[in-house]
Amino acid sequence: MSSATPRDPRIVAAIVASALFMQNLDSSVVATALPAMARDLGRDPVHLSVAITSYLVALCVFIPVSGWVADRFGPRRVFMWAILVFTGASALVGLSQGLGTLVAARILQGLGGAMMVPVGRLLLLRRVSKEELLTAMTWLTMPALLGPVFGPPLGGLLTDAVSWRAVFWINIPVGALGLVLVWRFIPETEAQDPGPLDKRGLTLWGVALALLVSGLETIGRGLVPLWVTLGALALGSLAALLAVRHSRRVARPAVDLSLLKIPTFGMPMLSGTLFRVGAGALPFLLPLTLQLAFGLSASGSGLVTFATALGALVMKPMIRPLLRRFGFRNVLAVNAVLAAAGVAVCALFDPSWPPIAIFAVLAAGGLSRSLQFTSMATMAFADLPQNRLAAATAMTGTIQQFSVALGVVLGSLTLAAGTSYTGAALPGLPEFQAGFLVAGLVMLAALPGALRLPRDAGARVSGHHAVPPPA
Protein backbone atom coordinates (compact mmCIF):
# COMPACT_ATOMS: atom_id res chain seq x y z
CA MET A 1 0.00 0.00 0.00
CA SER A 2 1.36 3.43 -0.90
CA SER A 3 1.90 6.12 1.68
CA ALA A 4 -0.82 8.24 0.10
CA THR A 5 -3.69 6.26 1.62
CA PRO A 6 -6.47 7.04 4.03
CA ARG A 7 -4.36 5.42 6.77
CA ASP A 8 -1.75 8.17 6.47
CA PRO A 9 -2.82 10.97 8.86
CA ARG A 10 -1.04 13.55 6.71
CA ILE A 11 -3.29 12.72 3.75
CA VAL A 12 -6.44 12.86 5.89
CA ALA A 13 -5.22 16.16 7.38
CA ALA A 14 -4.57 17.66 3.96
CA ILE A 15 -8.03 16.65 2.71
CA VAL A 16 -9.80 17.95 5.82
CA ALA A 17 -7.78 21.14 5.43
CA SER A 18 -9.57 21.78 2.12
CA ALA A 19 -12.64 22.58 4.19
CA LEU A 20 -10.62 24.84 6.48
CA PHE A 21 -9.13 26.48 3.39
CA MET A 22 -12.61 27.24 2.08
CA GLN A 23 -13.85 28.63 5.39
CA ASN A 24 -10.73 30.73 5.99
CA LEU A 25 -10.77 31.99 2.41
CA ASP A 26 -14.38 33.05 2.90
CA SER A 27 -13.66 34.78 6.21
CA SER A 28 -10.70 36.75 4.86
CA VAL A 29 -12.38 37.92 1.66
CA VAL A 30 -15.49 39.15 3.49
CA ALA A 31 -13.50 41.71 5.49
CA THR A 32 -11.71 42.93 2.37
CA ALA A 33 -14.94 43.22 0.37
CA LEU A 34 -16.96 44.83 3.20
CA PRO A 35 -16.71 48.47 2.00
CA ALA A 36 -17.77 47.48 -1.54
CA MET A 37 -20.65 45.39 -0.16
CA ALA A 38 -21.77 48.35 1.94
CA ARG A 39 -21.77 50.72 -1.06
CA ASP A 40 -23.70 48.25 -3.21
CA LEU A 41 -26.31 47.59 -0.53
CA GLY A 42 -26.50 51.21 0.64
CA ARG A 43 -25.27 50.49 4.16
CA ASP A 44 -22.64 51.87 6.55
CA PRO A 45 -19.44 49.72 6.32
CA VAL A 46 -19.21 49.42 10.11
CA HIS A 47 -22.88 48.42 10.39
CA LEU A 48 -22.38 45.77 7.74
CA SER A 49 -20.27 43.83 10.22
CA VAL A 50 -23.57 41.98 10.74
CA ALA A 51 -22.62 40.07 7.56
CA ILE A 52 -19.71 38.63 9.56
CA THR A 53 -21.34 38.24 12.96
CA SER A 54 -24.53 36.59 11.64
CA TYR A 55 -22.36 33.85 10.15
CA LEU A 56 -20.35 33.50 13.35
CA VAL A 57 -23.49 33.39 15.51
CA ALA A 58 -24.85 30.58 13.34
CA LEU A 59 -21.59 28.71 13.84
CA CYS A 60 -21.82 29.13 17.60
CA VAL A 61 -25.45 27.96 17.69
CA PHE A 62 -25.00 24.84 15.57
CA ILE A 63 -21.47 23.65 16.46
CA PRO A 64 -22.52 22.15 19.85
CA VAL A 65 -24.66 19.56 18.07
CA SER A 66 -21.92 18.62 15.59
CA GLY A 67 -20.32 15.99 17.82
CA TRP A 68 -23.65 14.23 18.45
CA VAL A 69 -24.59 14.32 14.75
CA ALA A 70 -21.16 12.95 13.73
CA ASP A 71 -21.44 10.05 16.18
CA ARG A 72 -25.02 9.32 15.19
CA PHE A 73 -24.68 9.39 11.39
CA GLY A 74 -20.94 8.91 10.85
CA PRO A 75 -18.40 11.75 10.52
CA ARG A 76 -17.59 11.17 6.83
CA ARG A 77 -21.24 11.42 5.73
CA VAL A 78 -21.86 14.51 7.86
CA PHE A 79 -18.65 16.12 6.62
CA MET A 80 -19.66 15.71 2.98
CA TRP A 81 -23.16 17.12 3.57
CA ALA A 82 -21.64 20.06 5.44
CA ILE A 83 -19.34 20.90 2.52
CA LEU A 84 -22.34 20.75 0.18
CA VAL A 85 -24.44 23.10 2.35
CA PHE A 86 -21.58 25.57 2.84
CA THR A 87 -20.82 25.67 -0.88
CA GLY A 88 -24.45 26.14 -1.86
CA ALA A 89 -24.92 28.90 0.72
CA SER A 90 -21.83 30.67 -0.63
CA ALA A 91 -23.49 30.84 -4.03
CA LEU A 92 -26.62 32.30 -2.42
CA VAL A 93 -24.60 34.99 -0.63
CA GLY A 94 -23.25 36.09 -4.01
CA LEU A 95 -26.80 36.38 -5.33
CA SER A 96 -28.09 38.47 -2.39
CA GLN A 97 -29.83 41.74 -3.32
CA GLY A 98 -30.41 43.16 0.16
CA LEU A 99 -29.19 42.95 3.74
CA GLY A 100 -31.97 40.55 4.75
CA THR A 101 -31.19 37.96 2.09
CA LEU A 102 -27.46 38.41 2.70
CA VAL A 103 -27.83 37.66 6.41
CA ALA A 104 -30.11 34.67 5.72
CA ALA A 105 -27.57 33.17 3.31
CA ARG A 106 -24.74 33.81 5.77
CA ILE A 107 -26.69 31.98 8.49
CA LEU A 108 -27.10 28.99 6.15
CA GLN A 109 -23.35 29.17 5.52
CA GLY A 110 -22.85 29.09 9.27
CA LEU A 111 -24.91 25.91 9.53
CA GLY A 112 -22.66 24.23 6.96
CA GLY A 113 -19.50 25.55 8.58
CA ALA A 114 -20.67 24.42 12.02
CA MET A 115 -20.71 20.81 10.84
CA MET A 116 -17.81 21.08 8.39
CA VAL A 117 -14.85 22.15 10.52
CA PRO A 118 -15.34 20.33 13.86
CA VAL A 119 -16.47 17.12 12.17
CA GLY A 120 -13.50 17.30 9.80
CA ARG A 121 -11.20 17.73 12.79
CA LEU A 122 -12.87 14.72 14.43
CA LEU A 123 -12.19 12.61 11.32
CA LEU A 124 -8.50 13.38 11.76
CA LEU A 125 -8.22 13.04 15.55
CA ARG A 126 -9.70 9.54 15.50
CA ARG A 127 -6.89 8.41 13.20
CA VAL A 128 -3.79 9.69 15.02
CA SER A 129 -1.90 8.76 18.17
CA LYS A 130 -0.81 11.32 20.76
CA GLU A 131 2.73 11.17 19.39
CA GLU A 132 1.45 11.99 15.89
CA LEU A 133 -0.86 14.78 17.06
CA LEU A 134 1.50 17.75 16.62
CA THR A 135 2.50 16.62 13.11
CA ALA A 136 -1.13 16.02 12.15
CA MET A 137 -2.28 19.41 13.47
CA THR A 138 0.55 21.13 11.60
CA TRP A 139 -0.47 19.42 8.36
CA LEU A 140 -4.08 20.34 9.09
CA THR A 141 -3.41 24.02 9.64
CA MET A 142 -0.75 24.68 7.00
CA PRO A 143 -3.02 24.14 3.96
CA ALA A 144 -5.82 25.96 5.77
CA LEU A 145 -3.58 29.02 6.09
CA LEU A 146 -3.52 29.32 2.32
CA GLY A 147 -7.05 30.72 2.62
CA PRO A 148 -5.95 33.86 4.47
CA VAL A 149 -2.82 34.10 2.30
CA PHE A 150 -4.77 34.17 -0.96
CA GLY A 151 -7.99 35.63 0.45
CA PRO A 152 -7.15 39.34 0.90
CA PRO A 153 -5.36 39.88 -2.46
CA LEU A 154 -7.77 37.61 -4.35
CA GLY A 155 -10.78 39.18 -2.67
CA GLY A 156 -9.50 42.67 -3.40
CA LEU A 157 -8.75 41.91 -7.04
CA LEU A 158 -12.13 40.23 -7.60
CA THR A 159 -13.96 43.08 -5.85
CA ASP A 160 -12.25 45.73 -7.96
CA ALA A 161 -12.27 43.83 -11.26
CA VAL A 162 -15.61 42.00 -11.09
CA SER A 163 -17.79 42.46 -8.00
CA TRP A 164 -17.84 41.64 -4.32
CA ARG A 165 -20.23 38.82 -5.25
CA ALA A 166 -17.46 36.96 -7.05
CA VAL A 167 -15.51 36.52 -3.81
CA PHE A 168 -18.19 34.12 -2.57
CA TRP A 169 -18.53 32.20 -5.81
CA ILE A 170 -14.89 31.06 -5.64
CA ASN A 171 -15.98 28.66 -2.88
CA ILE A 172 -17.89 26.60 -5.46
CA PRO A 173 -14.89 24.93 -7.18
CA VAL A 174 -13.08 24.55 -3.84
CA GLY A 175 -16.11 22.84 -2.29
CA ALA A 176 -16.52 20.55 -5.29
CA LEU A 177 -12.87 19.48 -5.06
CA GLY A 178 -13.23 18.84 -1.33
CA LEU A 179 -16.26 16.59 -1.89
CA VAL A 180 -14.41 14.51 -4.48
CA LEU A 181 -11.34 14.09 -2.25
CA VAL A 182 -13.38 13.03 0.79
CA TRP A 183 -15.42 10.57 -1.27
CA ARG A 184 -12.30 9.10 -2.88
CA PHE A 185 -9.78 8.94 -0.06
CA ILE A 186 -11.44 8.97 3.38
CA PRO A 187 -13.29 5.82 4.47
CA GLU A 188 -16.29 6.04 6.75
CA THR A 189 -15.75 5.24 10.41
CA GLU A 190 -18.45 3.39 12.26
CA ALA A 191 -21.29 5.43 13.64
CA GLN A 192 -21.47 5.35 17.43
CA ASP A 193 -24.27 5.56 19.94
CA PRO A 194 -24.06 9.12 21.29
CA GLY A 195 -27.04 8.62 23.57
CA PRO A 196 -30.10 10.85 23.54
CA LEU A 197 -29.72 14.35 22.17
CA ASP A 198 -29.57 17.00 24.89
CA LYS A 199 -32.26 19.18 23.32
CA ARG A 200 -32.72 21.43 26.33
CA GLY A 201 -28.98 22.08 26.58
CA LEU A 202 -28.68 22.81 22.88
CA THR A 203 -31.60 25.21 23.05
CA LEU A 204 -30.25 27.05 26.07
CA TRP A 205 -26.72 27.38 24.68
CA GLY A 206 -27.98 28.39 21.26
CA VAL A 207 -30.30 31.06 22.66
CA ALA A 208 -27.59 32.36 25.01
CA LEU A 209 -24.92 32.69 22.34
CA ALA A 210 -27.24 34.20 19.75
CA LEU A 211 -28.69 36.81 22.14
CA LEU A 212 -25.35 37.78 23.67
CA VAL A 213 -23.63 38.33 20.31
CA SER A 214 -26.69 40.14 18.93
CA GLY A 215 -26.83 42.40 21.97
CA LEU A 216 -23.13 43.20 21.84
CA GLU A 217 -23.30 43.76 18.08
CA THR A 218 -26.06 46.37 18.38
CA ILE A 219 -25.06 48.19 21.58
CA GLY A 220 -24.41 51.88 21.00
CA ARG A 221 -24.89 51.52 17.24
CA GLY A 222 -28.41 52.90 16.80
CA LEU A 223 -29.41 49.85 14.77
CA VAL A 224 -32.28 48.92 17.11
CA PRO A 225 -33.91 50.64 20.11
CA LEU A 226 -31.80 50.54 23.29
CA TRP A 227 -34.34 48.38 25.12
CA VAL A 228 -33.96 45.68 22.48
CA THR A 229 -30.19 45.60 22.95
CA LEU A 230 -30.41 45.56 26.75
CA GLY A 231 -33.13 42.92 26.64
CA ALA A 232 -31.00 40.69 24.41
CA LEU A 233 -28.03 41.00 26.77
CA ALA A 234 -30.15 40.33 29.86
CA LEU A 235 -31.96 37.34 28.38
CA GLY A 236 -28.73 36.01 26.89
CA SER A 237 -26.99 36.18 30.27
CA LEU A 238 -29.94 34.42 31.94
CA ALA A 239 -29.93 31.70 29.26
CA ALA A 240 -26.17 31.25 29.72
CA LEU A 241 -26.57 30.77 33.48
CA LEU A 242 -29.36 28.25 32.93
CA ALA A 243 -27.24 26.47 30.30
CA VAL A 244 -24.28 26.15 32.68
CA ARG A 245 -26.55 24.86 35.44
CA HIS A 246 -28.16 22.34 33.11
CA SER A 247 -24.83 21.13 31.68
CA ARG A 248 -23.53 20.37 35.17
CA ARG A 249 -26.54 18.25 36.07
CA VAL A 250 -27.18 15.96 33.09
CA ALA A 251 -25.20 12.82 32.24
CA ARG A 252 -24.53 13.62 28.57
CA PRO A 253 -24.74 17.40 28.11
CA ALA A 254 -24.57 19.10 24.73
CA VAL A 255 -21.66 21.14 26.08
CA ASP A 256 -19.58 19.06 28.49
CA LEU A 257 -18.16 21.59 30.95
CA SER A 258 -16.30 18.88 32.88
CA LEU A 259 -13.72 18.90 30.08
CA LEU A 260 -12.53 22.28 31.36
CA LYS A 261 -11.13 20.57 34.47
CA ILE A 262 -8.35 19.09 32.31
CA PRO A 263 -5.62 21.80 32.51
CA THR A 264 -4.33 21.35 28.96
CA PHE A 265 -7.88 21.67 27.62
CA GLY A 266 -9.15 24.31 30.04
CA MET A 267 -6.41 26.88 29.39
CA PRO A 268 -6.95 27.10 25.58
CA MET A 269 -10.70 27.23 26.10
CA LEU A 270 -10.81 29.84 28.91
CA SER A 271 -7.87 32.26 28.90
CA GLY A 272 -7.20 31.32 25.28
CA THR A 273 -10.58 32.83 24.46
CA LEU A 274 -9.33 36.27 25.47
CA PHE A 275 -6.42 35.87 23.08
CA ARG A 276 -8.74 34.88 20.23
CA VAL A 277 -11.11 37.78 20.90
CA GLY A 278 -8.31 40.34 20.62
CA ALA A 279 -6.79 38.62 17.61
CA GLY A 280 -10.22 38.29 16.00
CA ALA A 281 -10.60 42.08 15.93
CA LEU A 282 -7.55 42.47 13.67
CA PRO A 283 -8.99 41.01 10.41
CA PHE A 284 -12.00 43.31 10.85
CA LEU A 285 -10.08 46.48 11.72
CA LEU A 286 -7.16 46.22 9.32
CA PRO A 287 -8.92 46.25 5.90
CA LEU A 288 -11.21 49.07 7.06
CA THR A 289 -8.22 51.08 8.27
CA LEU A 290 -6.39 50.74 4.97
CA GLN A 291 -9.46 51.54 2.86
CA LEU A 292 -11.32 54.15 4.96
CA ALA A 293 -8.40 55.90 6.70
CA PHE A 294 -5.57 55.39 4.18
CA GLY A 295 -7.66 55.55 0.99
CA LEU A 296 -6.39 52.27 -0.51
CA SER A 297 -8.50 50.27 -2.94
CA ALA A 298 -9.81 46.82 -2.02
CA SER A 299 -7.05 45.16 -4.05
CA GLY A 300 -4.39 47.45 -2.56
CA SER A 301 -5.64 46.66 0.94
CA GLY A 302 -5.63 42.93 0.21
CA LEU A 303 -2.05 42.96 -1.06
CA VAL A 304 -0.95 44.48 2.27
CA THR A 305 -3.10 42.51 4.72
CA PHE A 306 -2.19 39.10 3.35
CA ALA A 307 1.21 39.63 5.01
CA THR A 308 -0.38 38.48 8.27
CA ALA A 309 -1.25 35.06 6.87
CA LEU A 310 2.07 34.82 5.03
CA GLY A 311 3.89 35.25 8.34
CA ALA A 312 1.67 32.58 9.87
CA LEU A 313 2.51 30.17 7.07
CA VAL A 314 6.26 30.76 7.49
CA MET A 315 6.01 29.98 11.22
CA LYS A 316 4.50 26.52 10.80
CA PRO A 317 7.74 24.53 10.25
CA MET A 318 9.27 26.18 13.34
CA ILE A 319 6.49 25.29 15.78
CA ARG A 320 7.52 21.71 16.51
CA PRO A 321 11.20 22.56 17.32
CA LEU A 322 10.11 25.47 19.54
CA LEU A 323 7.65 23.34 21.51
CA ARG A 324 10.18 20.53 21.90
CA ARG A 325 12.81 22.98 23.17
CA PHE A 326 10.70 25.16 25.46
CA GLY A 327 7.40 23.30 26.10
CA PHE A 328 3.81 24.50 25.85
CA ARG A 329 3.84 26.58 29.05
CA ASN A 330 6.88 28.71 28.19
CA VAL A 331 5.94 29.15 24.55
CA LEU A 332 2.36 30.20 25.34
CA ALA A 333 3.41 32.62 28.11
CA VAL A 334 6.22 34.43 26.28
CA ASN A 335 4.47 34.42 22.94
CA ALA A 336 1.25 35.89 24.42
CA VAL A 337 3.21 39.07 25.13
CA LEU A 338 4.84 39.12 21.69
CA ALA A 339 1.56 38.49 19.86
CA ALA A 340 -0.28 41.18 21.84
CA ALA A 341 2.47 43.66 21.02
CA GLY A 342 2.21 42.65 17.35
CA VAL A 343 -1.42 43.81 17.29
CA ALA A 344 -1.02 46.91 19.46
CA VAL A 345 1.83 48.20 17.28
CA CYS A 346 -0.64 48.56 14.40
CA ALA A 347 -1.85 51.68 16.24
CA LEU A 348 1.34 53.37 15.01
CA PHE A 349 0.34 52.98 11.36
CA ASP A 350 -0.47 56.16 9.46
CA PRO A 351 -0.58 57.07 5.75
CA SER A 352 3.05 58.22 5.82
CA TRP A 353 4.23 54.63 6.42
CA PRO A 354 5.57 52.92 3.28
CA PRO A 355 3.42 49.90 2.40
CA ILE A 356 6.49 47.62 2.66
CA ALA A 357 6.99 48.69 6.29
CA ILE A 358 3.35 47.92 7.15
CA PHE A 359 3.73 44.61 5.31
CA ALA A 360 6.81 43.70 7.41
CA VAL A 361 5.10 44.54 10.72
CA LEU A 362 2.03 42.51 9.80
CA ALA A 363 4.15 39.53 8.70
CA ALA A 364 6.06 39.57 12.00
CA GLY A 365 2.79 39.68 13.91
CA GLY A 366 1.49 36.76 11.88
CA LEU A 367 4.45 34.66 13.05
CA SER A 368 3.58 35.01 16.73
CA ARG A 369 -0.18 34.57 16.33
CA SER A 370 0.35 31.42 14.28
CA LEU A 371 2.57 29.97 17.00
CA GLN A 372 -0.02 30.74 19.68
CA PHE A 373 -3.01 29.40 17.74
CA THR A 374 -1.34 26.13 16.72
CA SER A 375 0.11 25.55 20.18
CA MET A 376 -3.25 26.05 21.87
CA ALA A 377 -5.10 23.94 19.31
CA THR A 378 -2.65 21.06 19.71
CA MET A 379 -2.37 21.19 23.50
CA ALA A 380 -6.16 21.16 23.85
CA PHE A 381 -6.26 17.53 22.65
CA ALA A 382 -3.02 16.36 24.29
CA ASP A 383 -4.60 14.67 27.33
CA LEU A 384 -8.10 13.80 26.06
CA PRO A 385 -9.26 10.16 25.87
CA GLN A 386 -10.70 8.92 22.58
CA ASN A 387 -14.24 8.62 23.93
CA ARG A 388 -14.39 12.37 24.67
CA LEU A 389 -13.07 13.65 21.36
CA ALA A 390 -16.50 14.33 19.83
CA ALA A 391 -17.59 16.43 22.81
CA ALA A 392 -14.23 18.21 22.87
CA THR A 393 -14.23 19.09 19.15
CA ALA A 394 -17.76 20.47 19.48
CA MET A 395 -16.83 22.62 22.47
CA THR A 396 -13.58 23.73 20.85
CA GLY A 397 -15.38 24.80 17.69
CA THR A 398 -18.08 26.64 19.63
CA ILE A 399 -15.66 28.59 21.80
CA GLN A 400 -13.31 29.41 18.94
CA GLN A 401 -16.08 30.77 16.72
CA PHE A 402 -17.73 32.64 19.60
CA SER A 403 -14.33 34.23 20.25
CA VAL A 404 -14.03 35.32 16.63
CA ALA A 405 -17.55 36.77 16.77
CA LEU A 406 -16.64 38.67 19.92
CA GLY A 407 -13.48 39.90 18.17
CA VAL A 408 -15.57 41.48 15.40
CA VAL A 409 -17.90 42.92 18.03
CA LEU A 410 -14.91 44.29 19.97
CA GLY A 411 -13.60 46.02 16.86
CA SER A 412 -16.95 47.46 15.82
CA LEU A 413 -17.78 48.59 19.37
CA THR A 414 -14.45 50.39 19.68
CA LEU A 415 -15.06 52.19 16.38
CA ALA A 416 -18.63 53.05 17.36
CA ALA A 417 -17.49 54.42 20.72
CA GLY A 418 -14.81 56.50 19.01
CA THR A 419 -17.16 58.03 16.45
CA SER A 420 -19.73 58.70 19.17
CA TYR A 421 -17.09 60.60 21.15
CA THR A 422 -15.77 62.62 18.20
CA GLY A 423 -19.12 63.07 16.46
CA ALA A 424 -17.67 61.87 13.15
CA ALA A 425 -19.94 60.20 10.61
CA LEU A 426 -17.34 57.51 9.80
CA PRO A 427 -14.38 56.26 11.84
CA GLY A 428 -11.04 57.90 11.11
CA LEU A 429 -7.46 57.04 11.97
CA PRO A 430 -7.74 57.82 15.75
CA GLU A 431 -10.69 55.43 16.12
CA PHE A 432 -8.81 52.64 14.34
CA GLN A 433 -5.71 53.26 16.44
CA ALA A 434 -7.77 52.91 19.60
CA GLY A 435 -9.20 49.66 18.26
CA PHE A 436 -5.73 48.13 17.78
CA LEU A 437 -4.65 49.13 21.29
CA VAL A 438 -7.78 47.67 22.89
CA ALA A 439 -7.37 44.43 20.92
CA GLY A 440 -3.74 44.09 22.07
CA LEU A 441 -4.68 44.59 25.71
CA VAL A 442 -7.40 41.94 25.51
CA MET A 443 -4.89 39.47 24.02
CA LEU A 444 -2.42 40.20 26.82
CA ALA A 445 -5.06 39.15 29.37
CA ALA A 446 -4.40 35.52 28.31
CA LEU A 447 -0.94 35.59 29.95
CA PRO A 448 -1.97 34.59 33.53
CA GLY A 449 -3.70 31.46 32.25
CA ALA A 450 -0.55 30.34 30.43
CA LEU A 451 1.59 30.93 33.51
CA ARG A 452 -0.69 28.68 35.60
CA LEU A 453 -0.05 25.67 33.35
CA PRO A 454 2.11 22.84 34.76
CA ARG A 455 5.68 22.94 33.43
CA ASP A 456 5.23 19.52 31.82
CA ALA A 457 1.83 20.35 30.26
CA GLY A 458 1.33 18.34 27.06
CA ALA A 459 4.86 16.90 27.26
CA ARG A 460 3.88 13.67 25.53
CA VAL A 461 2.81 15.69 22.48
CA SER A 462 5.49 18.40 22.48
CA GLY A 463 8.40 16.09 23.39
CA HIS A 464 9.66 18.67 25.94
CA HIS A 465 11.09 16.69 28.88
CA ALA A 466 9.29 13.74 27.30
CA VAL A 467 7.41 11.48 29.66
CA PRO A 468 6.79 7.79 28.97
CA PRO A 469 3.29 6.86 27.81
CA PRO A 470 0.97 5.53 30.54
CA ALA A 471 1.09 1.78 31.14
Secondary structure as the mmCIF struct_conf table of DSSP 4:
data_model
#
loop_
_struct_conf.conf_type_id
_struct_conf.id
_struct_conf.beg_label_comp_id
_struct_conf.beg_label_asym_id
_struct_conf.beg_label_seq_id
_struct_conf.end_label_comp_id
_struct_conf.end_label_asym_id
_struct_conf.end_label_seq_id
BEND BEND1 SER A 3 THR A 5
TURN_TY1_P TURN_TY1_P1 PRO A 6 ARG A 7
BEND BEND2 ASP A 8 ASP A 8
HELX_RH_AL_P HELX_RH_AL_P1 PRO A 9 LEU A 41
TURN_TY1_P TURN_TY1_P2 GLY A 42 GLY A 42
TURN_TY1_P TURN_TY1_P3 PRO A 45 VAL A 46
HELX_RH_3T_P HELX_RH_3T_P1 HIS A 47 SER A 49
HELX_RH_AL_P HELX_RH_AL_P2 VAL A 50 PHE A 62
HELX_RH_3T_P HELX_RH_3T_P2 ILE A 63 VAL A 65
HELX_RH_AL_P HELX_RH_AL_P3 SER A 66 PHE A 73
HELX_RH_AL_P HELX_RH_AL_P4 PRO A 75 LEU A 95
BEND BEND3 GLY A 98 GLY A 98
HELX_RH_AL_P HELX_RH_AL_P5 LEU A 99 LEU A 125
TURN_TY1_P TURN_TY1_P4 ARG A 126 ARG A 127
TURN_TY1_P TURN_TY1_P5 LYS A 130 GLU A 132
HELX_RH_AL_P HELX_RH_AL_P6 LEU A 133 ALA A 144
TURN_TY1_P TURN_TY1_P6 LEU A 145 LEU A 145
HELX_RH_AL_P HELX_RH_AL_P7 LEU A 146 ALA A 161
TURN_TY1_P TURN_TY1_P7 VAL A 162 VAL A 162
TURN_TY1_P TURN_TY1_P8 TRP A 164 ARG A 165
HELX_RH_AL_P HELX_RH_AL_P8 ALA A 166 TRP A 169
TURN_TY1_P TURN_TY1_P9 ILE A 170 ILE A 170
HELX_RH_AL_P HELX_RH_AL_P9 ASN A 171 PHE A 185
HELX_LH_PP_P HELX_LH_PP_P1 PRO A 187 ALA A 191
BEND BEND4 PRO A 196 PRO A 196
HELX_RH_AL_P HELX_RH_AL_P10 LYS A 199 THR A 218
TURN_TY1_P TURN_TY1_P10 ILE A 219 ARG A 221
BEND BEND5 GLY A 222 VAL A 224
HELX_RH_AL_P HELX_RH_AL_P11 LEU A 226 ARG A 249
BEND BEND6 VAL A 250 ARG A 252
BEND BEND7 ALA A 254 VAL A 255
HELX_RH_3T_P HELX_RH_3T_P3 LEU A 257 LYS A 261
BEND BEND8 ILE A 262 ILE A 262
HELX_RH_AL_P HELX_RH_AL_P12 PRO A 263 MET A 269
TURN_TY1_P TURN_TY1_P11 LEU A 270 LEU A 270
HELX_RH_AL_P HELX_RH_AL_P13 SER A 271 LEU A 288
HELX_RH_PI_P HELX_RH_PI_P1 THR A 289 ALA A 293
BEND BEND9 PHE A 294 PHE A 294
HELX_RH_AL_P HELX_RH_AL_P14 ALA A 298 ALA A 344
HELX_RH_3T_P HELX_RH_3T_P4 VAL A 345 LEU A 348
TURN_TY1_P TURN_TY1_P12 PRO A 351 SER A 352
BEND BEND10 TRP A 353 TRP A 353
HELX_RH_AL_P HELX_RH_AL_P15 PRO A 355 MET A 379
TURN_TY1_P TURN_TY1_P13 ALA A 380 ASP A 383
HELX_RH_3T_P HELX_RH_3T_P5 GLN A 386 ARG A 388
HELX_RH_AL_P HELX_RH_AL_P16 LEU A 389 THR A 422
TURN_TY1_P TURN_TY1_P14 GLY A 423 GLY A 423
BEND BEND11 ALA A 425 LEU A 426
HELX_RH_AL_P HELX_RH_AL_P17 LEU A 429 LEU A 444
TURN_TY1_P TURN_TY1_P15 ALA A 445 ALA A 446
HELX_RH_AL_P HELX_RH_AL_P18 LEU A 447 LEU A 451
TURN_TY1_P TURN_TY1_P16 ARG A 452 ARG A 452
BEND BEND12 LEU A 453 LEU A 453
TURN_TY1_P TURN_TY1_P17 ARG A 455 GLY A 458
HELX_RH_AL_P HELX_RH_AL_P19 ALA A 459 SER A 462
TURN_TY1_P TURN_TY1_P18 HIS A 464 HIS A 465
HELX_LH_PP_P HELX_LH_PP_P2 PRO A 468 PRO A 470
#
